Amino acid sequence: MTEYQFGRILSAHLSGVDGLCAGSRWWWARPAPYPCCQAAWAARWRARVATRRFLDGLP
């Protein structure tokens, strides 16, 4: 997957006014607490990529 695709996942899976994940409700019609599995996974992936880029830039 590309960073663009992970960004789309994170932009769709936001907290609703009731504290449930809006993306899970919209895509799968299931109530899931925020952050849902997909949002947490995409955020972890993005953090790993940022850390890897930072560490690769060090001498």
VOGU-3710 file (C-alpha; in Angstrom, 3 decimals, decimal comma):
1> mteyqfgril> 0,000/0,000/0,000  1,101/3,554/-0,583  1,149/6,457/1,833  -1,757/7,973/-0,078  -3,901/4,915/0,630  -3,033/5,011/4,327  -3,922/8,687/4,381  -7,312/7,888/2,926  -7,913/5,288/5,636  -6,998/7,794/8,340
11> sahlsgvdgl> -9,146/10,517/6,793  -12,198/8,246/6,615  -11,890/6,736/10,077  -12,587/9,747/12,273  -14,378/10,033/15,576  -18,076/10,729/15,248  -20,071/12,925/17,619  -21,021/9,815/19,595  -17,406/8,623/19,997  -17,764/5,842/17,438
21> cagsrwwwar> -15,691/5,492/14,284  -17,455/7,170/11,384  -15,524/5,178/8,753  -16,466/1,804/10,204  -20,104/2,827/10,342  -20,021/4,168/6,786  -18,102/1,295/5,146  -19,350/-1,715/7,106  -22,429/-0,410/8,950  -20,946/-1,549/12,234
31> papypccqaa> -20,502/0,552/15,354  -16,893/0,467/16,501  -15,268/2,649/19,152  -12,782/5,220/17,919  -9,953/4,532/17,154  -11,047/1,392/15,374  -8,646/-1,350/14,256  -8,116/0,185/10,810  -7,363/3,681/12,142  -4,955/2,356/14,773
41> waarwrarva> -3,201/0,162/12,202  -2,820/3,000/9,679  -1,508/5,360/12,383  1,075/2,768/13,497  2,198/2,271/9,905  2,558/6,009/9,351  4,575/6,348/12,578  6,897/3,509/11,526  7,504/5,139/8,144  8,248/8,519/9,744
51> trrfldglp> 10,662/6,918/12,222  12,393/4,965/9,473  12,826/8,115/7,365  14,228/10,005/10,339  16,676/7,272/11,299  17,838/6,712/7,723  18,742/10,408/7,513  21,114/10,199/10,484  24,830/9,574/9,844
//
